[in-house]
Each structure stands twice: as structure tokens, then as C-alpha cells.
Amino acid sequence: MVEPSTGRRRDLLWRLAPVLTAGLAVALMAGAGLDAATLRGTALAGYGYGYFLVRQPLFAFAIVYGLARILIVGLRSDGPAAWRLFGLPAGAGLFLAACLYPTFGGLVLRAGFFGAAGPYLRGGMTAEAAFLIGAFVTGVVYAAILGFAVILARGRLRASSRPVRRALASAAALVAGALILGGAGVLGWEVWGDWPSRPFDAPSALASLAVVTLAFLPHALVSPMRGRASTERVGT
């Protein structure tokens, strides 16, 4: 038997784990002095430069957040073991490909860019309105890919109205997160300083940590982690 308060605290910790992982990634980048130059001479050298890396470098921590969520859900899933053995790597691989192929940003950031560029270049929209459209498209694409990857990793899909409502709430939270991450660069408040061209300094690391946390905390709170813990009996 699990006390209700204990179960709620445990569920909250699992929800927050991907946010904490993304925040830890910021701290590790700053503490180790890592920047784009770190990738030179490695197989990942092609990801050390590019338009999307310069304009939206904090998307790197959106990748960390999503991958952490996929891995945690998959490892805690009570779905069929044979399916999870396939689904977890397939979901993680799909998510990484969507975020990193052919270069940094992948399909996710490119979808937002082209969704905003067309109306803006035709002259029928202000830069601010184009940014809102681009952030919305980015958030929707990111949410759809992350959601599908999580379903693959979990190995179980329940058909009812409740998961649909939760999926819509999760997507809305990720769209809001895209507005927060994207707005920092588009509005000229480049909280990441000179990173990734140069290592984080202390102010930019703290500001980036705050933005990343603010961007993904709402999604973590509205999207419960489903797994073995959900099958435990709760009583007094």
C-alpha cells in the first residue's frame, strides 16, 4: 500500500526529472566550458555551426528534455516487454532524427522557420506576427513528434477521451514553451550570451537555465509520467 501523499510526491519527482535533466545539461555546459569548438574533429563537427544553432541555441536543451522524457517513460512503462525493447530505441531515434537531421534543428525548427517566412516575405505580416506563427508551428511539430516517440517507448496506447485531453494540454504547454525559447532570440534578449560560439559565462548560464526551466516546467506539470508506478494501489 502506498500513502496518497507519497504517491503524489513520487509522481511529481518523475514529472520534474526531464526538466531537471535539461537544467543539469545547462549547468554541465557552463561548468565544463563546452562550446561549438568542442565538436571540432569529431563525428559531430557538422552540428557546431549553422543558422539555427546561432538563432536558437537553447533548442539543444529542448532535445535533452524530450530525450529524457522518452527514456524515463520507456524504462518505467508497464507495456509489453518485447514491444518496449523495440519501441524505446525507435522512439528515441525518431525524436533525435526529427531534431537533428540534416543538421541542428532538424524538421522541428525548419517547420517553424518556413511556416513564418512565407507570410513575412510576401509582406503581409509583421515580424512579431510571423514569430508567433513560427513558434506555434515549431511547438506543434515538436509536440507531435515527442508524443509519438513517447507512445513508441511506452508500448501502450489507451483509447479514451482523457488521454486526448491530456495530449491537447501537453501540446499547448509545448507551444508556450516554444514561444519562451524562441522569443529570447527573436526579441533580441539573447540570454545565452556568446554561447555556443564561446563557453557560457555565469550570467548567461543562469539566464539560460531560467528560460529552459520556465519553458518546460508547464509541460512537465500537465503531463504525468505513466509507468509501473501508476499500477500501484493507493491507500491509507
DRENDO-1510 file (C-alpha; in Angstrom, 1 decimal, always signed):
<recs>
REC; n; res; u; v; w
REC; 1; MET; +0.0; +0.0; +0.0 .
REC; 2; VAL; +1.3; +3.5; -0.9 .
REC; 3; GLU; +0.2; +6.6; +1.0 .
REC; 4; PRO; -1.5; +9.1; -1.3 .
REC; 5; SER; +0.9; +11.9; -0.4 .
REC; 6; THR; +3.9; +9.6; -1.1 .
REC; 7; GLY; +2.5; +8.6; -4.4 .
REC; 8; ARG; +1.9; +12.2; -5.4 .
REC; 9; ARG; +5.4; +13.2; -4.4 .
REC; 10; ARG; +6.9; +10.4; -6.4 .
REC; 11; ASP; +4.8; +11.3; -9.4 .
REC; 12; LEU; +5.9; +14.9; -9.1 .
REC; 13; LEU; +9.5; +13.9; -9.0 .
REC; 14; TRP; +9.2; +11.8; -12.1 .
REC; 15; ARG; +7.4; +14.6; -13.9 .
REC; 16; LEU; +10.2; +17.1; -13.0 .
REC; 17; ALA; +13.0; +14.7; -13.9 .
REC; 18; PRO; +13.2; +15.8; -17.6 .
REC; 19; VAL; +13.2; +19.5; -16.6 .
REC; 20; LEU; +16.0; +18.8; -14.0 .
REC; 21; THR; +17.9; +16.9; -16.7 .
REC; 22; ALA; +17.7; +19.8; -19.1 .
REC; 23; GLY; +18.8; +22.2; -16.4 .
REC; 24; LEU; +21.6; +20.0; -15.5 .
REC; 25; ALA; +22.7; +20.0; -19.1 .
REC; 26; VAL; +23.0; +23.8; -19.0 .
REC; 27; ALA; +25.0; +23.6; -15.8 .
REC; 28; LEU; +27.3; +21.0; -17.2 .
REC; 29; MET; +27.9; +23.0; -20.4 .
REC; 30; ALA; +28.8; +26.0; -18.3 .
REC; 31; GLY; +30.8; +24.2; -15.8 .
REC; 32; ALA; +32.9; +22.3; -18.3 .
REC; 33; GLY; +33.3; +25.3; -20.6 .
REC; 34; LEU; +31.8; +23.4; -23.6 .
REC; 35; ASP; +31.0; +25.3; -26.8 .
REC; 36; ALA; +30.8; +24.6; -30.6 .
REC; 37; ALA; +34.6; +24.3; -30.8 .
REC; 38; THR; +34.4; +21.2; -28.6 .
REC; 39; LEU; +32.8; +19.3; -31.6 .
REC; 40; ARG; +35.7; +20.1; -34.0 .
REC; 41; GLY; +37.5; +17.0; -35.2 .
REC; 42; THR; +34.6; +14.7; -34.1 .
REC; 43; ALA; +31.8; +13.0; -36.0 .
REC; 44; LEU; +29.5; +15.7; -34.7 .
REC; 45; ALA; +31.5; +18.6; -36.1 .
REC; 46; GLY; +28.8; +19.4; -38.6 .
REC; 47; TYR; +26.5; +20.4; -35.7 .
REC; 48; GLY; +28.9; +23.1; -34.4 .
REC; 49; TYR; +27.7; +25.8; -36.8 .
REC; 50; GLY; +24.6; +26.8; -38.8 .
REC; 51; TYR; +21.8; +29.3; -38.9 .
REC; 52; PHE; +19.5; +27.5; -36.5 .
REC; 53; LEU; +22.3; +26.9; -33.9 .
REC; 54; VAL; +23.1; +30.7; -34.0 .
REC; 55; ARG; +19.5; +31.8; -33.8 .
REC; 56; GLN; +18.0; +29.2; -31.4 .
REC; 57; PRO; +20.9; +27.5; -29.5 .
REC; 58; LEU; +18.6; +26.8; -26.5 .
REC; 59; PHE; +16.8; +24.3; -28.7 .
REC; 60; ALA; +19.7; +22.0; -27.7 .
REC; 61; PHE; +18.1; +21.7; -24.3 .
REC; 62; ALA; +14.7; +21.1; -25.8 .
REC; 63; ILE; +16.3; +18.0; -27.3 .
REC; 64; VAL; +17.7; +17.0; -23.9 .
REC; 65; TYR; +14.3; +17.5; -22.3 .
REC; 66; GLY; +12.5; +15.4; -24.9 .
REC; 67; LEU; +15.0; +12.6; -24.9 .
REC; 68; ALA; +15.0; +12.4; -21.1 .
REC; 69; ARG; +11.2; +12.2; -21.1 .
REC; 70; ILE; +11.2; +9.4; -23.8 .
REC; 71; LEU; +13.8; +7.4; -21.9 .
REC; 72; ILE; +12.1; +7.7; -18.5 .
REC; 73; VAL; +8.6; +6.8; -19.8 .
REC; 74; GLY; +10.0; +3.9; -21.7 .
REC; 75; LEU; +12.0; +2.5; -18.8 .
REC; 76; ARG; +9.1; +2.8; -16.4 .
REC; 77; SER; +6.5; +1.5; -18.8 .
REC; 78; ASP; +4.3; -1.5; -17.9 .
REC; 79; GLY; +3.7; -2.2; -21.5 .
REC; 80; PRO; +4.8; -5.5; -23.2 .
REC; 81; ALA; +8.5; -6.0; -22.7 .
REC; 82; ALA; +9.0; -7.2; -26.3 .
REC; 83; TRP; +7.4; -4.1; -27.7 .
REC; 84; ARG; +9.4; -1.8; -25.3 .
REC; 85; LEU; +12.6; -3.4; -26.4 .
REC; 86; PHE; +11.8; -2.2; -29.9 .
REC; 87; GLY; +9.8; +0.9; -29.1 .
REC; 88; LEU; +12.2; +2.7; -26.8 .
REC; 89; PRO; +15.2; +2.9; -29.2 .
REC; 90; ALA; +12.8; +3.5; -32.1 .
REC; 91; GLY; +11.1; +6.4; -30.3 .
REC; 92; ALA; +14.4; +8.0; -29.2 .
REC; 93; GLY; +15.9; +7.6; -32.7 .
REC; 94; LEU; +12.8; +9.1; -34.3 .
REC; 95; PHE; +12.9; +12.1; -32.0 .
REC; 96; LEU; +16.6; +12.7; -32.4 .
REC; 97; ALA; +16.3; +12.5; -36.2 .
REC; 98; ALA; +13.5; +15.0; -36.2 .
REC; 99; CYS; +15.6; +17.4; -34.1 .
REC; 100; LEU; +19.0; +16.9; -35.7 .
REC; 101; TYR; +18.6; +15.8; -39.4 .
REC; 102; PRO; +20.0; +17.1; -41.6 .
REC; 103; THR; +21.7; +19.5; -39.2 .
REC; 104; PHE; +20.8; +21.1; -35.8 .
REC; 105; GLY; +17.1; +22.0; -35.6 .
REC; 106; GLY; +16.1; +19.2; -38.0 .
REC; 107; LEU; +12.5; +19.2; -39.1 .
REC; 108; VAL; +11.3; +20.9; -36.0 .
REC; 109; LEU; +12.9; +24.3; -36.3 .
REC; 110; ARG; +12.7; +24.2; -40.1 .
REC; 111; ALA; +9.0; +23.7; -40.0 .
REC; 112; GLY; +8.6; +26.8; -37.8 .
REC; 113; PHE; +11.0; +28.8; -40.0 .
REC; 114; PHE; +9.2; +28.1; -43.2 .
REC; 115; GLY; +5.8; +28.5; -41.6 .
REC; 116; ALA; +6.8; +32.1; -40.6 .
REC; 117; ALA; +9.0; +33.0; -43.6 .
REC; 118; GLY; +6.4; +32.7; -46.3 .
REC; 119; PRO; +3.8; +35.2; -44.9 .
REC; 120; TYR; +6.6; +37.6; -43.8 .
REC; 121; LEU; +8.5; +37.7; -47.0 .
REC; 122; ARG; +5.3; +38.3; -49.0 .
REC; 123; GLY; +4.9; +41.4; -47.0 .
REC; 124; GLY; +1.6; +40.7; -45.5 .
REC; 125; MET; +2.7; +40.2; -41.9 .
REC; 126; THR; +4.8; +41.9; -39.3 .
REC; 127; ALA; +7.9; +40.3; -37.8 .
REC; 128; GLU; +6.1; +39.9; -34.5 .
REC; 129; ALA; +3.1; +38.1; -36.0 .
REC; 130; ALA; +5.5; +35.9; -38.1 .
REC; 131; PHE; +7.3; +34.9; -35.0 .
REC; 132; LEU; +4.1; +33.9; -33.3 .
REC; 133; ILE; +3.2; +31.7; -36.3 .
REC; 134; GLY; +6.7; +30.2; -36.4 .
REC; 135; ALA; +6.7; +29.4; -32.7 .
REC; 136; PHE; +3.3; +27.9; -32.9 .
REC; 137; VAL; +4.3; +25.6; -35.8 .
REC; 138; THR; +7.5; +24.7; -34.0 .
REC; 139; GLY; +5.7; +23.8; -30.8 .
REC; 140; VAL; +3.0; +21.7; -32.6 .
REC; 141; VAL; +5.6; +19.8; -34.6 .
REC; 142; TYR; +7.8; +19.2; -31.5 .
REC; 143; ALA; +4.8; +18.1; -29.5 .
REC; 144; ALA; +3.6; +15.7; -32.2 .
REC; 145; ILE; +7.0; +14.1; -32.7 .
REC; 146; LEU; +7.6; +13.9; -28.9 .
REC; 147; GLY; +4.2; +12.4; -28.3 .
REC; 148; PHE; +4.6; +9.8; -31.0 .
REC; 149; ALA; +8.0; +8.9; -29.7 .
REC; 150; VAL; +6.7; +8.5; -26.1 .
REC; 151; ILE; +3.9; +6.2; -27.4 .
REC; 152; LEU; +6.5; +4.1; -29.1 .
REC; 153; ALA; +8.6; +4.0; -26.0 .
REC; 154; ARG; +5.7; +3.2; -23.7 .
REC; 155; GLY; +4.4; +0.4; -25.9 .
REC; 156; ARG; +0.8; +1.1; -24.9 .
REC; 157; LEU; -1.9; +3.4; -26.2 .
REC; 158; ARG; -5.2; +3.8; -24.3 .
REC; 159; ALA; -8.2; +4.9; -26.5 .
REC; 160; SER; -10.3; +7.3; -24.4 .
REC; 161; SER; -11.2; +10.9; -24.2 .
REC; 162; ARG; -9.0; +11.5; -21.1 .
REC; 163; PRO; -5.6; +10.9; -22.9 .
REC; 164; VAL; -6.9; +13.1; -25.7 .
REC; 165; ARG; -7.5; +16.0; -23.4 .
REC; 166; ARG; -4.1; +15.5; -21.8 .
REC; 167; ALA; -2.5; +15.4; -25.2 .
REC; 168; LEU; -4.0; +18.7; -26.1 .
REC; 169; ALA; -3.0; +20.2; -22.8 .
REC; 170; SER; +0.6; +18.9; -23.3 .
REC; 171; ALA; +0.7; +20.3; -26.8 .
REC; 172; ALA; -0.5; +23.7; -25.6 .
REC; 173; ALA; +2.2; +23.7; -22.9 .
REC; 174; LEU; +4.9; +22.8; -25.5 .
REC; 175; VAL; +3.7; +25.6; -27.8 .
REC; 176; ALA; +4.0; +28.0; -24.9 .
REC; 177; GLY; +7.5; +26.6; -24.3 .
REC; 178; ALA; +8.4; +27.3; -27.9 .
REC; 179; LEU; +7.2; +30.9; -27.5 .
REC; 180; ILE; +9.5; +31.3; -24.5 .
REC; 181; LEU; +12.6; +29.6; -26.1 .
REC; 182; GLY; +12.1; +31.3; -29.4 .
REC; 183; GLY; +11.2; +34.7; -28.0 .
REC; 184; ALA; +14.5; +35.2; -26.3 .
REC; 185; GLY; +16.3; +35.3; -29.6 .
REC; 186; VAL; +13.7; +36.9; -31.8 .
REC; 187; LEU; +13.0; +39.8; -29.4 .
REC; 188; GLY; +16.7; +40.5; -29.0 .
REC; 189; TRP; +17.1; +39.2; -25.5 .
REC; 190; GLU; +19.8; +36.7; -26.2 .
REC; 191; VAL; +20.1; +35.2; -22.8 .
REC; 192; TRP; +22.7; +32.7; -23.9 .
REC; 193; GLY; +25.3; +35.4; -24.4 .
REC; 194; ASP; +28.1; +34.3; -26.8 .
REC; 195; TRP; +27.3; +30.6; -26.4 .
REC; 196; PRO; +27.8; +28.3; -28.3 .
REC; 197; SER; +30.5; +30.3; -30.2 .
REC; 198; ARG; +32.1; +30.7; -26.8 .
REC; 199; PRO; +31.5; +29.0; -23.4 .
REC; 200; PHE; +28.8; +30.2; -21.1 .
REC; 201; ASP; +29.7; +32.9; -18.7 .
REC; 202; ALA; +27.9; +32.8; -15.3 .
REC; 203; PRO; +25.2; +35.4; -16.1 .
REC; 204; SER; +24.2; +33.8; -19.4 .
REC; 205; ALA; +24.3; +30.3; -17.9 .
REC; 206; LEU; +21.9; +31.4; -15.1 .
REC; 207; ALA; +19.6; +33.2; -17.5 .
REC; 208; SER; +19.6; +30.3; -19.9 .
REC; 209; LEU; +18.8; +27.9; -17.0 .
REC; 210; ALA; +15.9; +30.1; -16.0 .
REC; 211; VAL; +14.5; +30.3; -19.6 .
REC; 212; VAL; +14.8; +26.5; -20.2 .
REC; 213; THR; +13.1; +25.7; -16.8 .
REC; 214; LEU; +10.3; +28.2; -17.5 .
REC; 215; ALA; +9.8; +26.8; -21.0 .
REC; 216; PHE; +9.4; +23.2; -20.0 .
REC; 217; LEU; +8.0; +23.3; -16.4 .
REC; 218; PRO; +4.4; +23.7; -17.6 .
REC; 219; HIS; +4.6; +20.7; -19.8 .
REC; 220; ALA; +6.1; +18.6; -17.0 .
REC; 221; LEU; +3.3; +19.5; -14.7 .
REC; 222; VAL; +0.4; +18.8; -17.1 .
REC; 223; SER; +1.9; +15.6; -18.5 .
REC; 224; PRO; +2.0; +12.8; -15.9 .
REC; 225; MET; +4.5; +10.0; -16.3 .
REC; 226; ARG; +2.7; +6.8; -16.9 .
REC; 227; GLY; +4.5; +3.6; -15.9 .
REC; 228; ARG; +4.7; +0.9; -13.3 .
REC; 229; ALA; +4.1; +3.4; -10.5 .
REC; 230; SER; +0.6; +4.1; -12.0 .
REC; 231; THR; -0.4; +0.4; -11.3 .
REC; 232; GLU; +0.4; +0.6; -7.6 .
REC; 233; ARG; -2.5; +0.5; -5.2 .
REC; 234; VAL; -3.0; +3.7; -3.3 .
REC; 235; GLY; -4.5; +3.5; +0.2 .
REC; 236; THR; -4.3; +4.8; +3.7 .
</recs>
